[in-house]
Amino acid sequence: MALVRTLRDQFDWPLFVAACAIATLGVINLYSATSAPGARADMYIQQIYWLTLGGGVAVMIVAIDYRHFERHAWLIYGAGIVMLVLVFLLGKTIRGSTRWIPIGGFSLQPSELMKIFLIIALAKYLHNDPKTEGRTLKDLVIPGFILAVPMGLILAQPDLGTALICAFIFGTIMVLTNLKLRSLVTLASAFVFSAPLSWTYLLQDYQKTRIFAWWDRLMGQETDLLNSGWQPHQSLVSIGSGSFFGKGFMDGTQNQFRFLSDQHSDFPFSVWAEEQGFLGTILIVGLYLFFVLWGLKIASQAKDRFGAVVAVGVSAMIFWQAIINIGMVSGLLPVVGMTLPLFSYGGSSVLTIMMGVGLLMNVSMRRFSY
């Protein structure tokens, strides 16, 4: 009984409730998003299976003291690199990208899992780094290499969205772990000045087309409405037609009449906004905001640097994925392949986020164990 009371008192209920709320609303929204004639109506069932599997993985992660992940961090990171290499040998190509490895009856996307492995590797390096004063550019060489290897492999698939998330996770961790302001300004300047090279040698033609369509839309033009501009335009129509209270569950016309595609993966927020309106969008945004702030609170209470960096990394992953996805569907950012955490359909994405939730819970509960 004493053990039960201890677990009950140490269990992070706010984190658990926030994750469950987002996942539950995501399943409900997915049911509506796939209810249109001709859509795959069983997707919400598969999503429940993935959430159940992810929940089981999260429980296993919570049961293992996170210091064991610190001890085996380089092995975990190495396994992730091997998986990314195997994508080019065993992977299948969908829509011009080779990102998935077929395993039985489903496909695994290693680049998704690599986000967690990258966080663990960076946390390991910073945990062993005795430096307490502000970090200079010289101090970023090794962690930069830790980022560059998987990011290069992910960009080669190509998967710009996941590569950007890895870069943003790295940047957030470095900034919140005492990066000197001069170093930050230098990095930001280098990013700006390297933009022409990235445009010429890094971006694919379809990605450039999406950026052109986004820019035209910001300028009040719809020059490519029937091609790359179609999806973001229909997304904006969906969000705008939801008004304040929304059209009601399963009554969104953009979804039901199949104007909106990828409504289950990259654009579920558009379905939600049309059906639940402004009030519904505030609810979802509020849940993500609470989740991220609570994750940073866990980082501030962690008993060691490894736990703190892991909590910062997971919080950054959730934050940037939510920001980019919502910005993308609302026309504030160009369209990239980006899921909304725990809300979008996707096995690898759900599994990755649930692993992150498990790590956050682990760090939160273990702060009582020292």
WOQUI-V183129 format. One line per field, one symbol per residue. phi: phi as a letter, one per 20 degrees, with the letter a starting at -180 (. if undefined). Layout:
phi: ???
This chain:
phi: .ffffffffefefgffffffffffffffffgffdefgneefefffffffffffffffffffffegffffffdffffffffffffffgfedfdeclnddcddfcmecdddgffffffffgffffffffeeffdfgeefffefffffgfffffffffffebfgffffgfffgfffffedmeffffffffffffffegfffffddffffffffffffffffendcfcfecfefffffffffffffledneogmdfffefemfddlfedecfffffffedmfffffffffffffgfffffffffdfebfffffgfffffffffffffffffffenecffcfbeegmdefqfffffffffffffffffffffeee
